[in-house]
Amino acid sequence: MKTLNDKLMLEDILAHLRDLMMASGTAIQHSNCSRMRATVMETSKRTGELQYAVFRYMNDNDMYPIKNCTDQELCACIKMHKC
């Protein structure tokens, strides 16, 4: 049996948080109860904040390296996805 290390555990946490965010989005879209909708929206917000904190920790500790784009690359991406 493979032993989980910090990186594998954090990757698993990110995957579960991603799934929770997707499920929350679906629940929000299909909720007609204002209290339920507000609760799910707040949970979704907190889940997003937690996901970002885990991502930042992983990135800061070289477990989730990302390429920082230039301003030109960012503008090109924004133009490509503008409606």
PyMOL Python script that loads the backbone (N, CA, C, O; Angstrom):
from pymol import cmd

cmd.read_pdbstr("""\
ATOM      1  N   MET A   1       0.848  -1.184   0.000  1.00  0.00           N
ATOM      2  CA  MET A   1       0.000   0.000   0.000  1.00  0.00           C
ATOM      3  C   MET A   1       0.888   1.240   0.000  1.00  0.00           C
ATOM      4  O   MET A   1       1.877   1.303   0.731  1.00  0.00           O
ATOM      5  N   LYS A   2       0.538   2.208  -0.808  1.00  0.00           N
ATOM      6  CA  LYS A   2       1.324   3.430  -0.933  1.00  0.00           C
ATOM      7  C   LYS A   2       1.019   4.385   0.217  1.00  0.00           C
ATOM      8  O   LYS A   2      -0.142   4.607   0.562  1.00  0.00           O
ATOM      9  N   THR A   3       2.059   4.941   0.796  1.00  0.00           N
ATOM     10  CA  THR A   3       1.898   5.910   1.873  1.00  0.00           C
ATOM     11  C   THR A   3       1.621   7.281   1.275  1.00  0.00           C
ATOM     12  O   THR A   3       2.299   7.712   0.342  1.00  0.00           O
ATOM     13  N   LEU A   4       0.627   7.957   1.816  1.00  0.00           N
ATOM     14  CA  LEU A   4       0.307   9.305   1.340  1.00  0.00           C
ATOM     15  C   LEU A   4       1.281  10.303   1.933  1.00  0.00           C
ATOM     16  O   LEU A   4       1.568  10.278   3.130  1.00  0.00           O
ATOM     17  N   ASN A   5       1.782  11.176   1.087  1.00  0.00           N
ATOM     18  CA  ASN A   5       2.602  12.275   1.583  1.00  0.00           C
ATOM     19  C   ASN A   5       1.771  13.560   1.526  1.00  0.00           C
ATOM     20  O   ASN A   5       0.633  13.552   1.057  1.00  0.00           O
ATOM     21  N   ASP A   6       2.348  14.653   2.005  1.00  0.00           N
ATOM     22  CA  ASP A   6       1.603  15.921   2.049  1.00  0.00           C
ATOM     23  C   ASP A   6       1.056  16.316   0.684  1.00  0.00           C
ATOM     24  O   ASP A   6      -0.097  16.734   0.578  1.00  0.00           O
ATOM     25  N   LYS A   7       1.867  16.187  -0.357  1.00  0.00           N
ATOM     26  CA  LYS A   7       1.442  16.608  -1.694  1.00  0.00           C
ATOM     27  C   LYS A   7       0.236  15.790  -2.162  1.00  0.00           C
ATOM     28  O   LYS A   7      -0.732  16.346  -2.679  1.00  0.00           O
ATOM     29  N   LEU A   8       0.298  14.481  -1.980  1.00  0.00           N
ATOM     30  CA  LEU A   8      -0.822  13.637  -2.416  1.00  0.00           C
ATOM     31  C   LEU A   8      -2.094  13.941  -1.628  1.00  0.00           C
ATOM     32  O   LEU A   8      -3.188  13.966  -2.192  1.00  0.00           O
ATOM     33  N   MET A   9      -1.948  14.168  -0.337  1.00  0.00           N
ATOM     34  CA  MET A   9      -3.127  14.485   0.475  1.00  0.00           C
ATOM     35  C   MET A   9      -3.729  15.825   0.056  1.00  0.00           C
ATOM     36  O   MET A   9      -4.949  15.956  -0.042  1.00  0.00           O
ATOM     37  N   LEU A  10      -2.877  16.814  -0.189  1.00  0.00           N
ATOM     38  CA  LEU A  10      -3.378  18.127  -0.600  1.00  0.00           C
ATOM     39  C   LEU A  10      -4.013  18.067  -1.988  1.00  0.00           C
ATOM     40  O   LEU A  10      -5.012  18.742  -2.237  1.00  0.00           O
ATOM     41  N   GLU A  11      -3.450  17.272  -2.890  1.00  0.00           N
ATOM     42  CA  GLU A  11      -4.065  17.099  -4.213  1.00  0.00           C
ATOM     43  C   GLU A  11      -5.444  16.474  -4.073  1.00  0.00           C
ATOM     44  O   GLU A  11      -6.374  16.853  -4.785  1.00  0.00           O
ATOM     45  N   ASP A  12      -5.581  15.517  -3.156  1.00  0.00           N
ATOM     46  CA  ASP A  12      -6.872  14.885  -2.915  1.00  0.00           C
ATOM     47  C   ASP A  12      -7.865  15.899  -2.342  1.00  0.00           C
ATOM     48  O   ASP A  12      -9.030  15.928  -2.740  1.00  0.00           O
ATOM     49  N   ILE A  13      -7.400  16.723  -1.412  1.00  0.00           N
ATOM     50  CA  ILE A  13      -8.267  17.766  -0.833  1.00  0.00           C
ATOM     51  C   ILE A  13      -8.727  18.724  -1.927  1.00  0.00           C
ATOM     52  O   ILE A  13      -9.905  19.079  -1.980  1.00  0.00           O
ATOM     53  N   LEU A  14      -7.808  19.150  -2.806  1.00  0.00           N
ATOM     54  CA  LEU A  14      -8.191  20.049  -3.906  1.00  0.00           C
ATOM     55  C   LEU A  14      -9.234  19.398  -4.813  1.00  0.00           C
ATOM     56  O   LEU A  14     -10.181  20.057  -5.244  1.00  0.00           O
ATOM     57  N   ALA A  15      -9.065  18.114  -5.101  1.00  0.00           N
ATOM     58  CA  ALA A  15     -10.025  17.419  -5.960  1.00  0.00           C
ATOM     59  C   ALA A  15     -11.411  17.388  -5.299  1.00  0.00           C
ATOM     60  O   ALA A  15     -12.422  17.610  -5.965  1.00  0.00           O
ATOM     61  N   HIS A  16     -11.454  17.117  -4.016  1.00  0.00           N
ATOM     62  CA  HIS A  16     -12.739  17.086  -3.315  1.00  0.00           C
ATOM     63  C   HIS A  16     -13.368  18.480  -3.241  1.00  0.00           C
ATOM     64  O   HIS A  16     -14.583  18.624  -3.377  1.00  0.00           O
ATOM     65  N   LEU A  17     -12.546  19.494  -3.028  1.00  0.00           N
ATOM     66  CA  LEU A  17     -13.070  20.859  -3.002  1.00  0.00           C
ATOM     67  C   LEU A  17     -13.606  21.255  -4.373  1.00  0.00           C
ATOM     68  O   LEU A  17     -14.623  21.941  -4.467  1.00  0.00           O
ATOM     69  N   ARG A  18     -12.923  20.825  -5.442  1.00  0.00           N
ATOM     70  CA  ARG A  18     -13.404  21.110  -6.798  1.00  0.00           C
ATOM     71  C   ARG A  18     -14.765  20.457  -7.009  1.00  0.00           C
ATOM     72  O   ARG A  18     -15.685  21.083  -7.535  1.00  0.00           O
ATOM     73  N   ASP A  19     -14.889  19.199  -6.598  1.00  0.00           N
ATOM     74  CA  ASP A  19     -16.166  18.501  -6.741  1.00  0.00           C
ATOM     75  C   ASP A  19     -17.270  19.180  -5.932  1.00  0.00           C
ATOM     76  O   ASP A  19     -18.408  19.286  -6.389  1.00  0.00           O
ATOM     77  N   LEU A  20     -16.928  19.638  -4.731  1.00  0.00           N
ATOM     78  CA  LEU A  20     -17.898  20.335  -3.894  1.00  0.00           C
ATOM     79  C   LEU A  20     -18.332  21.645  -4.546  1.00  0.00           C
ATOM     80  O   LEU A  20     -19.510  21.999  -4.498  1.00  0.00           O
ATOM     81  N   MET A  21     -17.388  22.366  -5.157  1.00  0.00           N
ATOM     82  CA  MET A  21     -17.735  23.610  -5.845  1.00  0.00           C
ATOM     83  C   MET A  21     -18.688  23.345  -7.008  1.00  0.00           C
ATOM     84  O   MET A  21     -19.635  24.102  -7.224  1.00  0.00           O
ATOM     85  N   MET A  22     -18.441  22.279  -7.750  1.00  0.00           N
ATOM     86  CA  MET A  22     -19.322  21.954  -8.876  1.00  0.00           C
ATOM     87  C   MET A  22     -20.710  21.562  -8.378  1.00  0.00           C
ATOM     88  O   MET A  22     -21.717  21.974  -8.953  1.00  0.00           O
ATOM     89  N   ALA A  23     -20.764  20.770  -7.313  1.00  0.00           N
ATOM     90  CA  ALA A  23     -22.058  20.369  -6.751  1.00  0.00           C
ATOM     91  C   ALA A  23     -22.801  21.572  -6.178  1.00  0.00           C
ATOM     92  O   ALA A  23     -24.022  21.667  -6.302  1.00  0.00           O
ATOM     93  N   SER A  24     -22.070  22.486  -5.555  1.00  0.00           N
ATOM     94  CA  SER A  24     -22.693  23.698  -5.011  1.00  0.00           C
ATOM     95  C   SER A  24     -23.313  24.532  -6.119  1.00  0.00           C
ATOM     96  O   SER A  24     -24.419  25.051  -5.972  1.00  0.00           O
ATOM     97  N   GLY A  25     -22.595  24.658  -7.228  1.00  0.00           N
ATOM     98  CA  GLY A  25     -23.123  25.420  -8.360  1.00  0.00           C
ATOM     99  C   GLY A  25     -24.426  24.830  -8.872  1.00  0.00           C
ATOM    100  O   GLY A  25     -25.371  25.557  -9.182  1.00  0.00           O
ATOM    101  N   THR A  26     -24.469  23.522  -8.958  1.00  0.00           N
ATOM    102  CA  THR A  26     -25.697  22.849  -9.397  1.00  0.00           C
ATOM    103  C   THR A  26     -26.819  23.064  -8.386  1.00  0.00           C
ATOM    104  O   THR A  26     -27.956  23.345  -8.763  1.00  0.00           O
ATOM    105  N   ALA A  27     -26.495  22.930  -7.101  1.00  0.00           N
ATOM    106  CA  ALA A  27     -27.509  23.112  -6.057  1.00  0.00           C
ATOM    107  C   ALA A  27     -28.066  24.531  -6.070  1.00  0.00           C
ATOM    108  O   ALA A  27     -29.268  24.724  -5.889  1.00  0.00           O
ATOM    109  N   ILE A  28     -27.211  25.519  -6.280  1.00  0.00           N
ATOM    110  CA  ILE A  28     -27.651  26.912  -6.330  1.00  0.00           C
ATOM    111  C   ILE A  28     -28.614  27.117  -7.502  1.00  0.00           C
ATOM    112  O   ILE A  28     -29.647  27.771  -7.359  1.00  0.00           O
ATOM    113  N   GLN A  29     -28.271  26.559  -8.646  1.00  0.00           N
ATOM    114  CA  GLN A  29     -29.106  26.725  -9.836  1.00  0.00           C
ATOM    115  C   GLN A  29     -30.480  26.088  -9.687  1.00  0.00           C
ATOM    116  O   GLN A  29     -31.448  26.554 -10.289  1.00  0.00           O
ATOM    117  N   HIS A  30     -30.575  25.035  -8.896  1.00  0.00           N
ATOM    118  CA  HIS A  30     -31.828  24.287  -8.801  1.00  0.00           C
ATOM    119  C   HIS A  30     -32.595  24.539  -7.506  1.00  0.00           C
ATOM    120  O   HIS A  30     -33.571  23.849  -7.214  1.00  0.00           O
ATOM    121  N   SER A  31     -32.155  25.522  -6.737  1.00  0.00           N
ATOM    122  CA  SER A  31     -32.819  25.792  -5.462  1.00  0.00           C
ATOM    123  C   SER A  31     -33.818  26.926  -5.623  1.00  0.00           C
ATOM    124  O   SER A  31     -33.484  27.999  -6.125  1.00  0.00           O
ATOM    125  N   ASN A  32     -35.060  26.671  -5.184  1.00  0.00           N
ATOM    126  CA  ASN A  32     -36.056  27.744  -5.219  1.00  0.00           C
ATOM    127  C   ASN A  32     -36.355  28.262  -3.813  1.00  0.00           C
ATOM    128  O   ASN A  32     -37.181  29.160  -3.653  1.00  0.00           O
ATOM    129  N   CYS A  33     -35.694  27.708  -2.788  1.00  0.00           N
ATOM    130  CA  CYS A  33     -35.849  28.161  -1.410  1.00  0.00           C
ATOM    131  C   CYS A  33     -34.754  29.194  -1.125  1.00  0.00           C
ATOM    132  O   CYS A  33     -33.568  28.872  -1.201  1.00  0.00           O
ATOM    133  N   SER A  34     -35.133  30.408  -0.803  1.00  0.00           N
ATOM    134  CA  SER A  34     -34.146  31.472  -0.627  1.00  0.00           C
ATOM    135  C   SER A  34     -33.167  31.181   0.505  1.00  0.00           C
ATOM    136  O   SER A  34     -31.983  31.498   0.391  1.00  0.00           O
ATOM    137  N   ARG A  35     -33.646  30.580   1.602  1.00  0.00           N
ATOM    138  CA  ARG A  35     -32.742  30.242   2.711  1.00  0.00           C
ATOM    139  C   ARG A  35     -31.726  29.183   2.299  1.00  0.00           C
ATOM    140  O   ARG A  35     -30.540  29.295   2.608  1.00  0.00           O
ATOM    141  N   MET A  36     -32.199  28.157   1.601  1.00  0.00           N
ATOM    142  CA  MET A  36     -31.311  27.096   1.139  1.00  0.00           C
ATOM    143  C   MET A  36     -30.294  27.649   0.147  1.00  0.00           C
ATOM    144  O   MET A  36     -29.107  27.331   0.211  1.00  0.00           O
ATOM    145  N   ARG A  37     -30.778  28.475  -0.762  1.00  0.00           N
ATOM    146  CA  ARG A  37     -29.893  29.070  -1.768  1.00  0.00           C
ATOM    147  C   ARG A  37     -28.812  29.917  -1.101  1.00  0.00           C
ATOM    148  O   ARG A  37     -27.643  29.833  -1.478  1.00  0.00           O
ATOM    149  N   ALA A  38     -29.190  30.728  -0.119  1.00  0.00           N
ATOM    150  CA  ALA A  38     -28.220  31.574   0.588  1.00  0.00           C
ATOM    151  C   ALA A  38     -27.197  30.720   1.339  1.00  0.00           C
ATOM    152  O   ALA A  38     -26.007  31.037   1.363  1.00  0.00           O
ATOM    153  N   THR A  39     -27.674  29.631   1.952  1.00  0.00           N
ATOM    154  CA  THR A  39     -26.775  28.735   2.684  1.00  0.00           C
ATOM    155  C   THR A  39     -25.766  28.087   1.742  1.00  0.00           C
ATOM    156  O   THR A  39     -24.571  28.052   2.036  1.00  0.00           O
ATOM    157  N   VAL A  40     -26.241  27.577   0.621  1.00  0.00           N
ATOM    158  CA  VAL A  40     -25.353  26.922  -0.337  1.00  0.00           C
ATOM    159  C   VAL A  40     -24.381  27.947  -0.940  1.00  0.00           C
ATOM    160  O   VAL A  40     -23.214  27.629  -1.169  1.00  0.00           O
ATOM    161  N   MET A  41     -24.850  29.160  -1.196  1.00  0.00           N
ATOM    162  CA  MET A  41     -23.964  30.193  -1.739  1.00  0.00           C
ATOM    163  C   MET A  41     -22.864  30.547  -0.740  1.00  0.00           C
ATOM    164  O   MET A  41     -21.712  30.731  -1.134  1.00  0.00           O
ATOM    165  N   GLU A  42     -23.197  30.644   0.532  1.00  0.00           N
ATOM    166  CA  GLU A  42     -22.193  30.940   1.557  1.00  0.00           C
ATOM    167  C   GLU A  42     -21.201  29.782   1.680  1.00  0.00           C
ATOM    168  O   GLU A  42     -19.995  30.001   1.794  1.00  0.00           O
ATOM    169  N   THR A  43     -21.708  28.566   1.656  1.00  0.00           N
ATOM    170  CA  THR A  43     -20.830  27.393   1.710  1.00  0.00           C
ATOM    171  C   THR A  43     -19.899  27.364   0.507  1.00  0.00           C
ATOM    172  O   THR A  43     -18.716  27.049   0.635  1.00  0.00           O
ATOM    173  N   SER A  44     -20.434  27.693  -0.656  1.00  0.00           N
ATOM    174  CA  SER A  44     -19.630  27.733  -1.874  1.00  0.00           C
ATOM    175  C   SER A  44     -18.525  28.788  -1.762  1.00  0.00           C
ATOM    176  O   SER A  44     -17.390  28.551  -2.176  1.00  0.00           O
ATOM    177  N   LYS A  45     -18.859  29.933  -1.211  1.00  0.00           N
ATOM    178  CA  LYS A  45     -17.864  31.007  -1.032  1.00  0.00           C
ATOM    179  C   LYS A  45     -16.736  30.538  -0.112  1.00  0.00           C
ATOM    180  O   LYS A  45     -15.558  30.725  -0.416  1.00  0.00           O
ATOM    181  N   ARG A  46     -17.111  29.924   1.021  1.00  0.00           N
ATOM    182  CA  ARG A  46     -16.092  29.444   1.964  1.00  0.00           C
ATOM    183  C   ARG A  46     -15.256  28.320   1.353  1.00  0.00           C
ATOM    184  O   ARG A  46     -14.053  28.234   1.599  1.00  0.00           O
ATOM    185  N   THR A  47     -15.888  27.462   0.561  1.00  0.00           N
ATOM    186  CA  THR A  47     -15.166  26.384  -0.104  1.00  0.00           C
ATOM    187  C   THR A  47     -14.150  26.956  -1.085  1.00  0.00           C
ATOM    188  O   THR A  47     -13.022  26.470  -1.165  1.00  0.00           O
ATOM    189  N   GLY A  48     -14.541  27.980  -1.828  1.00  0.00           N
ATOM    190  CA  GLY A  48     -13.622  28.635  -2.757  1.00  0.00           C
ATOM    191  C   GLY A  48     -12.442  29.258  -2.037  1.00  0.00           C
ATOM    192  O   GLY A  48     -11.309  29.182  -2.512  1.00  0.00           O
ATOM    193  N   GLU A  49     -12.703  29.872  -0.896  1.00  0.00           N
ATOM    194  CA  GLU A  49     -11.622  30.475  -0.111  1.00  0.00           C
ATOM    195  C   GLU A  49     -10.671  29.399   0.418  1.00  0.00           C
ATOM    196  O   GLU A  49      -9.455  29.588   0.408  1.00  0.00           O
ATOM    197  N   LEU A  50     -11.220  28.277   0.878  1.00  0.00           N
ATOM    198  CA  LEU A  50     -10.391  27.177   1.363  1.00  0.00           C
ATOM    199  C   LEU A  50      -9.574  26.575   0.222  1.00  0.00           C
ATOM    200  O   LEU A  50      -8.391  26.274   0.387  1.00  0.00           O
ATOM    201  N   GLN A  51     -10.209  26.404  -0.927  1.00  0.00           N
ATOM    202  CA  GLN A  51      -9.502  25.861  -2.096  1.00  0.00           C
ATOM    203  C   GLN A  51      -8.333  26.762  -2.455  1.00  0.00           C
ATOM    204  O   GLN A  51      -7.247  26.269  -2.760  1.00  0.00           O
ATOM    205  N   TYR A  52      -8.534  28.064  -2.425  1.00  0.00           N
ATOM    206  CA  TYR A  52      -7.464  28.995  -2.768  1.00  0.00           C
ATOM    207  C   TYR A  52      -6.338  28.937  -1.734  1.00  0.00           C
ATOM    208  O   TYR A  52      -5.163  29.021  -2.094  1.00  0.00           O
ATOM    209  N   ALA A  53      -6.686  28.796  -0.460  1.00  0.00           N
ATOM    210  CA  ALA A  53      -5.673  28.703   0.594  1.00  0.00           C
ATOM    211  C   ALA A  53      -4.822  27.442   0.411  1.00  0.00           C
ATOM    212  O   ALA A  53      -3.602  27.488   0.568  1.00  0.00           O
ATOM    213  N   VAL A  54      -5.462  26.324   0.082  1.00  0.00           N
ATOM    214  CA  VAL A  54      -4.716  25.088  -0.148  1.00  0.00           C
ATOM    215  C   VAL A  54      -3.827  25.252  -1.373  1.00  0.00           C
ATOM    216  O   VAL A  54      -2.658  24.868  -1.346  1.00  0.00           O
ATOM    217  N   PHE A  55      -4.368  25.817  -2.443  1.00  0.00           N
ATOM    218  CA  PHE A  55      -3.581  26.057  -3.657  1.00  0.00           C
ATOM    219  C   PHE A  55      -2.375  26.940  -3.359  1.00  0.00           C
ATOM    220  O   PHE A  55      -1.261  26.627  -3.779  1.00  0.00           O
ATOM    221  N   ARG A  56      -2.587  28.043  -2.639  1.00  0.00           N
ATOM    222  CA  ARG A  56      -1.473  28.961  -2.328  1.00  0.00           C
ATOM    223  C   ARG A  56      -0.398  28.254  -1.502  1.00  0.00           C
ATOM    224  O   ARG A  56       0.794  28.431  -1.752  1.00  0.00           O
ATOM    225  N   TYR A  57      -0.819  27.448  -0.513  1.00  0.00           N
ATOM    226  CA  TYR A  57       0.135  26.703   0.300  1.00  0.00           C
ATOM    227  C   TYR A  57       0.955  25.765  -0.588  1.00  0.00           C
ATOM    228  O   TYR A  57       2.179  25.703  -0.479  1.00  0.00           O
ATOM    229  N   MET A  58       0.260  25.035  -1.470  1.00  0.00           N
ATOM    230  CA  MET A  58       0.961  24.107  -2.351  1.00  0.00           C
ATOM    231  C   MET A  58       1.901  24.854  -3.286  1.00  0.00           C
ATOM    232  O   MET A  58       3.033  24.421  -3.504  1.00  0.00           O
ATOM    233  N   ASN A  59       1.446  25.958  -3.833  1.00  0.00           N
ATOM    234  CA  ASN A  59       2.279  26.739  -4.744  1.00  0.00           C
ATOM    235  C   ASN A  59       3.492  27.307  -4.024  1.00  0.00           C
ATOM    236  O   ASN A  59       4.606  27.271  -4.548  1.00  0.00           O
ATOM    237  N   ASP A  60       3.279  27.826  -2.836  1.00  0.00           N
ATOM    238  CA  ASP A  60       4.381  28.405  -2.058  1.00  0.00           C
ATOM    239  C   ASP A  60       5.417  27.368  -1.650  1.00  0.00           C
ATOM    240  O   ASP A  60       6.572  27.708  -1.395  1.00  0.00           O
ATOM    241  N   ASN A  61       5.005  26.094  -1.588  1.00  0.00           N
ATOM    242  CA  ASN A  61       5.903  25.023  -1.166  1.00  0.00           C
ATOM    243  C   ASN A  61       6.297  24.102  -2.326  1.00  0.00           C
ATOM    244  O   ASN A  61       6.647  22.939  -2.122  1.00  0.00           O
ATOM    245  N   ASP A  62       6.231  24.646  -3.548  1.00  0.00           N
ATOM    246  CA  ASP A  62       6.644  23.940  -4.772  1.00  0.00           C
ATOM    247  C   ASP A  62       5.948  22.603  -4.994  1.00  0.00           C
ATOM    248  O   ASP A  62       6.536  21.675  -5.549  1.00  0.00           O
ATOM    249  N   MET A  63       4.695  22.509  -4.558  1.00  0.00           N
ATOM    250  CA  MET A  63       3.910  21.299  -4.796  1.00  0.00           C
ATOM    251  C   MET A  63       2.936  21.494  -5.950  1.00  0.00           C
ATOM    252  O   MET A  63       2.378  20.523  -6.461  1.00  0.00           O
ATOM    253  N   TYR A  64       2.730  22.737  -6.362  1.00  0.00           N
ATOM    254  CA  TYR A  64       1.781  23.054  -7.429  1.00  0.00           C
ATOM    255  C   TYR A  64       2.346  24.253  -8.187  1.00  0.00           C
ATOM    256  O   TYR A  64       1.825  25.364  -8.091  1.00  0.00           O
ATOM    257  N   PRO A  65       3.424  24.011  -8.946  1.00  0.00           N
ATOM    258  CA  PRO A  65       4.035  25.127  -9.659  1.00  0.00           C
ATOM    259  C   PRO A  65       3.135  25.634 -10.786  1.00  0.00           C
ATOM    260  O   PRO A  65       2.491  24.853 -11.486  1.00  0.00           O
ATOM    261  N   ILE A  66       3.107  26.924 -10.940  1.00  0.00           N
ATOM    262  CA  ILE A  66       2.338  27.540 -12.029  1.00  0.00           C
ATOM    263  C   ILE A  66       3.240  28.484 -12.792  1.00  0.00           C
ATOM    264  O   ILE A  66       4.226  28.996 -12.261  1.00  0.00           O
ATOM    265  N   LYS A  67       2.893  28.702 -14.032  1.00  0.00           N
ATOM    266  CA  LYS A  67       3.630  29.651 -14.867  1.00  0.00           C
ATOM    267  C   LYS A  67       2.926  30.996 -14.755  1.00  0.00           C
ATOM    268  O   LYS A  67       1.731  31.103 -15.032  1.00  0.00           O
ATOM    269  N   ASN A  68       3.652  32.000 -14.358  1.00  0.00           N
ATOM    270  CA  ASN A  68       3.087  33.349 -14.334  1.00  0.00           C
ATOM    271  C   ASN A  68       3.119  33.902 -15.748  1.00  0.00           C
ATOM    272  O   ASN A  68       4.157  33.878 -16.410  1.00  0.00           O
ATOM    273  N   CYS A  69       1.981  34.400 -16.207  1.00  0.00           N
ATOM    274  CA  CYS A  69       1.921  34.911 -17.568  1.00  0.00           C
ATOM    275  C   CYS A  69       2.284  36.394 -17.606  1.00  0.00           C
ATOM    276  O   CYS A  69       2.185  37.113 -16.611  1.00  0.00           O
ATOM    277  N   THR A  70       2.698  36.811 -18.770  1.00  0.00           N
ATOM    278  CA  THR A  70       3.005  38.219 -18.982  1.00  0.00           C
ATOM    279  C   THR A  70       1.701  38.987 -19.173  1.00  0.00           C
ATOM    280  O   THR A  70       0.649  38.387 -19.396  1.00  0.00           O
ATOM    281  N   ASP A  71       1.771  40.314 -19.086  1.00  0.00           N
ATOM    282  CA  ASP A  71       0.588  41.138 -19.340  1.00  0.00           C
ATOM    283  C   ASP A  71       0.051  40.893 -20.747  1.00  0.00           C
ATOM    284  O   ASP A  71      -1.161  40.868 -20.957  1.00  0.00           O
ATOM    285  N   GLN A  72       0.949  40.713 -21.704  1.00  0.00           N
ATOM    286  CA  GLN A  72       0.540  40.472 -23.089  1.00  0.00           C
ATOM    287  C   GLN A  72      -0.214  39.144 -23.204  1.00  0.00           C
ATOM    288  O   GLN A  72      -1.237  39.074 -23.885  1.00  0.00           O
ATOM    289  N   GLU A  73       0.280  38.095 -22.548  1.00  0.00           N
ATOM    290  CA  GLU A  73      -0.409  36.810 -22.574  1.00  0.00           C
ATOM    291  C   GLU A  73      -1.778  36.900 -21.913  1.00  0.00           C
ATOM    292  O   GLU A  73      -2.745  36.308 -22.394  1.00  0.00           O
ATOM    293  N   LEU A  74      -1.860  37.638 -20.814  1.00  0.00           N
ATOM    294  CA  LEU A  74      -3.128  37.822 -20.116  1.00  0.00           C
ATOM    295  C   LEU A  74      -4.136  38.545 -20.995  1.00  0.00           C
ATOM    296  O   LEU A  74      -5.292  38.131 -21.080  1.00  0.00           O
ATOM    297  N   CYS A  75      -3.713  39.619 -21.650  1.00  0.00           N
ATOM    298  CA  CYS A  75      -4.608  40.376 -22.543  1.00  0.00           C
ATOM    299  C   CYS A  75      -5.090  39.499 -23.695  1.00  0.00           C
ATOM    300  O   CYS A  75      -6.259  39.562 -24.074  1.00  0.00           O
ATOM    301  N   ALA A  76      -4.199  38.684 -24.251  1.00  0.00           N
ATOM    302  CA  ALA A  76      -4.577  37.796 -25.361  1.00  0.00           C
ATOM    303  C   ALA A  76      -5.615  36.786 -24.896  1.00  0.00           C
ATOM    304  O   ALA A  76      -6.560  36.487 -25.626  1.00  0.00           O
ATOM    305  N   CYS A  77      -5.449  36.266 -23.702  1.00  0.00           N
ATOM    306  CA  CYS A  77      -6.400  35.294 -23.158  1.00  0.00           C
ATOM    307  C   CYS A  77      -7.759  35.949 -22.917  1.00  0.00           C
ATOM    308  O   CYS A  77      -8.793  35.368 -23.246  1.00  0.00           O
ATOM    309  N   ILE A  78      -7.763  37.149 -22.348  1.00  0.00           N
ATOM    310  CA  ILE A  78      -9.009  37.876 -22.098  1.00  0.00           C
ATOM    311  C   ILE A  78      -9.732  38.153 -23.410  1.00  0.00           C
ATOM    312  O   ILE A  78     -10.945  37.959 -23.502  1.00  0.00           O
ATOM    313  N   LYS A  79      -9.004  38.604 -24.420  1.00  0.00           N
ATOM    314  CA  LYS A  79      -9.611  38.877 -25.729  1.00  0.00           C
ATOM    315  C   LYS A  79     -10.207  37.617 -26.335  1.00  0.00           C
ATOM    316  O   LYS A  79     -11.283  37.655 -26.932  1.00  0.00           O
ATOM    317  N   MET A  80      -9.505  36.497 -26.179  1.00  0.00           N
ATOM    318  CA  MET A  80      -9.956  35.244 -26.773  1.00  0.00           C
ATOM    319  C   MET A  80     -11.264  34.766 -26.115  1.00  0.00           C
ATOM    320  O   MET A  80     -12.084  34.130 -26.777  1.00  0.00           O
ATOM    321  N   HIS A  81     -11.466  35.064 -24.822  1.00  0.00           N
ATOM    322  CA  HIS A  81     -12.628  34.552 -24.122  1.00  0.00           C
ATOM    323  C   HIS A  81     -13.726  35.592 -23.878  1.00  0.00           C
ATOM    324  O   HIS A  81     -14.714  35.306 -23.202  1.00  0.00           O
ATOM    325  N   LYS A  82     -13.554  36.783 -24.422  1.00  0.00           N
ATOM    326  CA  LYS A  82     -14.591  37.818 -24.275  1.00  0.00           C
ATOM    327  C   LYS A  82     -15.805  37.454 -25.105  1.00  0.00           C
ATOM    328  O   LYS A  82     -15.693  36.960 -26.227  1.00  0.00           O
ATOM    329  N   CYS A  83     -16.945  37.705 -24.537  1.00  0.00           N
ATOM    330  CA  CYS A  83     -18.207  37.423 -25.239  1.00  0.00           C
ATOM    331  C   CYS A  83     -18.541  38.545 -26.205  1.00  0.00           C
ATOM    332  O   CYS A  83     -19.565  38.488 -26.886  1.00  0.00           O
TER     333      CYS A  83
END
""", "prot")
cmd.dss("prot")
cmd.show_as("cartoon", "prot")
cmd.util.cbc("prot")
cmd.orient("prot")
